[in-house]
Structure formats: structure tokens, C-alpha cells
Amino acid sequence: MACLHAKYWSILWFVALGTAAMIGVTAGTHRLWSHRSYKAKWPMRLILMIFQTIAFQDTIYQWARDHRVHHKFTDTDADPYNARRGFFFSHIGWLLIRKHPDIVIKGATIDCSDLMQDPLVMFQKKWYRYLMPLCAFIIPMLVPWWAWNENLWYSWHLTICRYCITLNITWLVNSVAHKWGMKPYDKSLSSTENIGVSLLTCGEGWHNYHHAFPWDYKMAEIGNYKFNLAKTFIDFFAYIGLAYDLKTVSVDVIKKRVLRCGESTDNPTIT
């Protein structure tokens, strides 16, 4: 009902916040802090930290640590969101039960020293219990009420709705993009290429490519910006000098991987 009765500016506000939250997760926690696929100067890192806090998907430190475990031990009991345990588990079930002992044991072997040496990551980790409610709920709810006299009840429900939607969109990468889609880069992996997930997640659905080449900042071979908003964001900040050392993969390396491991050699994305 809040969506039906809220003001137009309120809808735009929460769409913008939802997009910012997704960018914080995709371009920030995932591509920058988890995979170190590029480097960013502190103004960009600060923006990404704020955006990631809006998303309320745990601290940068814990998100990145768990994701590194996921990549090192993919589809095993040490994988926090092991797709082989079923769709529900990989989507949300992994958050509803205790971690498998292997996750704790093998997770302890993951090097997170770079995260511990990042002042912004540690600042967020230390003050998260205060930053998260402010960034994810309180400020997003109060701005429409204060700026254009939105009904506070509608604003609150839109805030909760935005949070639930962005959460489930993020989880699609762990569930849908490990179940449905093509595997042109490595057929032995559970991860797939899923255009629908890519559109919703700002470019994270090219998942077979990502698991084959996790260090590529694009997270995809396709350069179409409308399917990879996070890449657009990173490229813009690289253009203004705040992002640098963008890592990518050569066409020759991609071709060799496709021919060796892909489920089909007929891959139209290769040029």
C-alpha cells in the first residue's frame, strides 16, 4: 500500500537508494574488497563504504571474508552458500542455520590482512552497530518526510521494502546464477551466465565468467554497460582518477579457457 500511496519523489528516492546499495555491494564489497580487482582512492572507497552500509548485508570485512571462502572452496561443505545443498539453501537457507564446521576451519586459513589494514573497513567494522541503522533505515526514512513532507508511515514501509528487495536480488547470484544459464567458460563449475540476474544486480549475473576469472574487475566478457552498471561506475571513477590498476583478462586467455573447458565452443561473445 505504501508504494501505491507514496509520493513520486519517494519512489524515486528509494529506487536510487536501492541502486546505491547494489553498487556498494557489487563495485565495493565484491569487486574491490573481496577480489581486489582494482584499486580505489579514499574518496571512492568512502562512497562505496556508505553505499555498502545502506545495503545492510553485514560489514565489508565479514562479507569479503565469507566470499573469499566461497571462491576458494566453491561447492564444498566449506562454501558458505554451497549451491550443491539446494536452491533454498544457497539463496537464504545458509543464513538460517549454523555454519558447517568446515566453513569455520577452512575459513580460518583465508588471508584477510589487507582488509584489516584498510582504515575504512576497520572503521565500519568497529562502528557498524551505529552506522548501519542510520544509513540503512533511519536517514532513508526521514529524508522524504523532511524534504517533501512524505507520510512517515509510508516512508518506513518503503524503506523496509527496499531492503528486502535488494537482499533478495543479491541472493539471486548465489542461487539462480548457480542453477540456470549457460556455462561457456567452464562447464565443471555450477556458476552460470544469467542475463536476468545481471540486469537486477548491476552486472553480477555473468557468473560462469566470474568464477573462471574472479580477478577481472568487469566480472564479464561482455562490455555492454546496460548489463553491467557496476563496471560503468568503476570506469567513471577511473576516468576522474579515483580508481586505478583495473585488472582484466586478455581475449587470448579467454579463448583458450572456452575451448578447453566451456560447454560449447560456439560462443558469440568472443571476438
C-alpha positions in Angstrom: 0.0 0.0 0.0 2.9 2.4 0.7 4.1 2.1 -2.9 0.6 2.9 -4.1 0.1 6.0 -1.9 3.6 7.3 -1.6 4.7 10.4 -3.5 6.5 10.1 -6.8 9.7 11.6 -5.3 9.6 9.0 -2.6 9.5 6.2 -5.1 12.5 7.7 -7.0 14.4 8.2 -3.7 14.1 4.5 -2.7 14.9 3.3 -6.2 18.1 5.5 -6.1 18.9 4.1 -2.6 18.4 0.6 -3.8 20.7 1.2 -6.7 23.3 2.8 -4.5 23.1 -0.2 -2.1 23.6 -2.6 -5.0 26.6 -0.6 -6.3 28.1 -0.7 -2.7 27.9 -4.5 -2.7 28.9 -5.1 -6.4 31.5 -2.5 -7.1 32.6 -2.2 -3.5 32.4 -5.3 -1.3 32.6 -7.7 -4.1 34.9 -6.3 -6.8 37.1 -4.0 -4.7 37.4 -5.6 -1.3 36.7 -9.3 -1.9 38.7 -9.7 -5.2 40.9 -6.7 -5.2 40.2 -6.5 -9.0 41.0 -2.8 -8.9 42.3 -0.1 -6.5 40.5 3.0 -5.3 41.5 6.2 -3.6 39.9 7.1 -0.3 37.0 9.3 -1.7 35.7 6.5 -3.8 36.2 3.9 -1.0 34.3 6.2 1.3 31.4 6.4 -1.1 31.4 2.6 -1.5 31.6 2.1 2.2 28.5 4.3 2.7 26.6 2.6 -0.1 27.5 -0.8 1.3 26.3 0.2 4.7 23.0 1.2 3.2 22.6 -2.3 1.8 22.9 -3.8 5.4 24.5 -7.1 4.3 26.9 -7.3 7.2 30.2 -5.5 7.4 32.6 -5.2 4.5 35.1 -7.4 6.4 32.7 -10.3 7.1 31.1 -10.1 3.6 34.5 -10.2 1.9 35.9 -12.9 4.1 33.0 -15.2 3.5 33.1 -14.5 -0.2 36.8 -15.4 -0.4 36.0 -18.7 1.4 33.2 -19.2 -1.2 35.6 -18.9 -4.1 38.4 -21.0 -2.6 36.1 -23.8 -1.6 33.3 -23.5 -4.1 30.5 -26.2 -4.0 32.0 -27.9 -1.0 30.9 -28.0 2.7 33.4 -25.2 3.3 31.4 -23.0 0.9 29.1 -20.7 3.0 26.4 -20.7 0.3 27.1 -24.1 -1.3 24.8 -24.4 -4.3 25.0 -28.2 -4.2 22.9 -28.1 -1.0 19.9 -26.9 -2.9 18.3 -23.7 -4.2 16.8 -22.6 -0.9 20.0 -23.1 1.0 22.1 -21.1 -1.5 19.5 -18.3 -1.6 18.7 -17.8 2.0 19.0 -21.1 4.0 22.7 -20.6 4.7 21.8 -17.6 6.8 19.2 -19.5 8.9 21.4 -22.3 10.2 24.7 -22.6 11.9 27.8 -22.7 9.7 29.1 -26.1 8.7 32.3 -26.8 10.7 34.4 -26.9 7.5 33.5 -23.2 6.9 34.9 -22.2 10.2 38.0 -24.5 10.0 38.9 -23.7 6.4 37.8 -20.1 6.6 40.5 -19.5 9.2 43.1 -20.2 6.5 41.9 -17.2 4.4 44.2 -14.2 4.3 42.3 -11.1 5.3 45.3 -9.0 6.3 44.6 -6.4 3.5 41.1 -5.9 4.9 42.5 -5.4 8.4 44.9 -2.8 7.2 42.2 -0.8 5.5 41.2 2.1 7.8 37.8 2.5 6.3 37.0 -1.2 6.5 38.0 -1.3 10.1 36.2 1.9 10.9 33.0 0.5 9.5 33.5 -2.8 11.4 34.0 -1.0 14.7 31.0 1.3 14.4 28.7 -0.9 12.3 26.1 -1.2 15.1 25.5 2.6 14.8 26.3 3.2 11.2 24.0 0.5 9.8 20.7 1.7 11.4 21.5 5.3 10.4 22.5 4.5 6.8 20.1 1.7 6.1 16.9 2.8 7.8 16.8 6.0 9.8 18.1 8.5 7.3 16.4 6.9 4.3 13.1 7.0 6.2 13.5 10.6 7.4 14.6 12.3 4.2 11.3 12.0 2.4 9.4 13.1 5.5 11.6 16.1 6.0 12.3 17.1 2.3 8.9 16.7 0.7 6.5 16.0 3.5 6.0 12.3 2.9 3.9 10.3 5.3 6.3 8.8 7.8 4.4 5.5 7.8 4.7 5.2 4.0 8.4 6.2 4.1 9.1 3.5 6.7 7.4 0.7 4.7 9.2 1.8 1.5 12.5 1.6 3.4 11.8 -2.0 4.6 10.6 -2.9 1.1 13.8 -1.6 -0.5 15.9 -3.5 2.0 14.1 -6.8 1.4 14.2 -6.4 -2.4 17.9 -5.6 -2.5 18.7 -8.5 -0.2 16.8 -11.0 -2.4 18.4 -9.5 -5.6 21.9 -10.1 -4.1 21.0 -13.7 -3.1 20.0 -14.4 -6.7 23.7 -14.5 -7.6 24.2 -17.4 -5.1 21.0 -19.3 -6.1 19.7 -18.6 -9.6 23.1 -17.8 -11.2 24.3 -21.2 -9.9 21.4 -23.1 -11.3 20.0 -21.7 -14.6 22.1 -20.4 -17.6 24.9 -21.2 -19.9 28.4 -22.3 -19.0 30.6 -21.1 -21.9 33.8 -20.6 -19.9 33.9 -23.7 -17.6 31.3 -26.4 -17.6 32.7 -28.0 -14.5 31.5 -25.1 -12.4 28.0 -24.7 -11.0 28.0 -21.0 -11.8 26.2 -19.8 -15.0 25.7 -16.8 -17.3 22.3 -15.4 -16.4 21.2 -12.1 -18.1 18.2 -11.6 -15.8 20.4 -11.7 -12.7 22.9 -9.4 -14.4 20.2 -6.8 -15.0 19.0 -6.9 -11.5 22.4 -7.0 -9.8 24.2 -4.3 -11.8 26.3 -6.8 -13.7 26.9 -9.8 -11.3 25.0 -12.4 -13.3 27.8 -13.2 -15.7 28.8 -15.7 -13.1 30.4 -18.5 -15.0 32.9 -16.0 -16.3 33.4 -14.6 -12.9 34.2 -17.9 -11.3 36.6 -18.7 -14.2 38.3 -15.2 -13.9 37.5 -13.8 -10.5 40.2 -11.1 -10.7 38.6 -9.3 -13.7 37.0 -6.0 -12.5 34.4 -6.3 -15.2 33.1 -9.6 -13.9 32.1 -10.3 -17.5 33.5 -10.5 -21.0 30.6 -8.5 -22.5 31.3 -4.8 -22.4 27.6 -3.7 -22.7 27.1 -1.1 -19.9 23.4 -1.7 -19.6 24.1 -5.2 -18.4 26.9 -4.1 -16.1 26.2 -0.9 -14.2 28.9 -1.7 -11.6 31.5 -1.6 -14.4 30.1 1.7 -15.6 30.5 3.1 -12.0 34.1 1.9 -11.8 35.0 3.1 -15.3 33.6 6.6 -14.4 35.8 6.8 -11.3 38.8 5.6 -13.2 38.1 8.4 -15.7 38.2 11.0 -13.0 41.3 9.4 -11.4 39.8 7.8 -8.3 40.0 4.2 -9.5 43.1 2.6 -10.9 45.0 -0.6 -11.6 41.9 -2.2 -13.1 42.6 -5.9 -13.7 41.2 -7.7 -16.7 41.7 -10.8 -18.8 43.1 -10.9 -22.4 40.9 -12.2 -25.2 43.5 -14.9 -25.9 43.3 -16.3 -22.4 39.5 -16.2 -22.5 39.5 -18.1 -25.9 41.8 -20.8 -24.5 39.6 -21.3 -21.4 36.5 -21.5 -23.5 38.0 -24.1 -25.9 39.4 -26.1 -23.1 36.6 -26.0 -20.5 33.5 -24.4 -22.0 30.3 -26.4 -22.6 30.2 -25.2 -26.2 32.9 -23.7 -28.5 30.1 -21.6 -30.2 30.5 -18.5 -28.0 29.3 -15.3 -29.8 30.8 -13.1 -27.1 34.4 -13.9 -28.2 35.9 -11.6 -30.8 
